[in-house]
Amino acid sequence: MSSRRTAPADITAAVIASFERSEDERLRTLAQSLARHLHAFATEVGLTQGEWEEGIRILTETGDITDDRRQEFILWSDTLGLSMLVDALANPFPPGATESTVLGPFYVPGSPQRSYGASIAEEAAGTPAWIHGRVLDLSGGPIEGAELDVWQNGDDRLYAVQNPEAPEDHLRGRFTAREDGSYAFLAVRPVPYPIPDDGPVGRMLAATGRHPWRPAHVHMIVRAPGYRTLATHIFDRESEHLGSDAVFAVKPSLLREFVPRRADDPERPGGIEGEWFSVENTIVLVPAEEPGEPVDPGRTA
């Protein structure tokens, strides 16, 4: 029996080797790389027993606070920039295509189908915003029948899924692009809002000198047969926190101008009273790499 003492590197090597028997090559790669980088992190920072116990406690609390309305693990992924990194790796779109960004934790499948120009607000939620544009391919041709699945927060800073008193379908809906690729819907001008910060993610932000705020935006998932599904945002160009988004999701190409319009503007759409805003937003999709790609996180079986 050898009298050589076990070194930290010996433990890392043993863990990595333990996954060699995996018959799934991709799983083996992921498991070994995860072990390698986790051990490297602990070694680099000299992780103490107390710090690791605190980490386990935080992970346990993260699971405890997560439910059907609150997904704290997604908040961790978002606030550490991992969600945006994974999104960027998965969507290396060519020039001219609309850029993607994070799905976020407040998406709810099954939004109601609404007609062209209909409102997504089931009750008063802010200053009306007429959002319109076209869905195009890379050559500038229209994509008829493209579906736009949209959702946003209201002037109370909440999404409907966060507010048990709000109507279930408030501030969300699905729209279909017309023959020329055009779409339009009536939303409200979004406002900046803080991500939920009353749990472990919020304490991390406070302890590290970061804020929990997101700039004002409207979410979209755009789907069309033969094209890659796109999850993206419309950001209000005048919003606060564009340079310090808590989830790192702002891309300059996604900034849009919310143009103020008067109550007596002759272009005022029906259903609007008082002052309003208009937002023009063209969406350019890229072809799917293979039939049926990609897997759509917004679809349910």
Secondary structure as UniProt FT lines:
FT   HELIX           8..18
FT   TURN            19..21
FT   HELIX           25..45
FT   HELIX           49..65
FT   HELIX           72..79
FT   TURN            80..81
FT   HELIX           82..90
FT   TURN            95..96
FT   TURN            105..106
FT   TURN            116..117
FT   STRAND          128..136
FT   TURN            138..139
FT   TURN            144..145
FT   STRAND          147..152
FT   TURN            155..156
FT   HELIX           160..162
FT   TURN            164..165
FT   TURN            168..171
FT   STRAND          172..176
FT   TURN            179..180
FT   STRAND          182..188
FT   STRAND          193..194
FT   HELIX           200..207
FT   TURN            208..209
FT   STRAND          213..214
FT   STRAND          217..223
FT   TURN            225..226
FT   STRAND          230..236
FT   TURN            237..238
FT   TURN            240..243
FT   TURN            246..247
FT   HELIX           252..254
FT   STRAND          255..256
FT   STRAND          259..261
FT   TURN            263..264
FT   TURN            266..267
FT   TURN            270..271
FT   STRAND          276..280
FT   STRAND          283..284
FT   TURN            291..292
FT   TURN            297..298
//
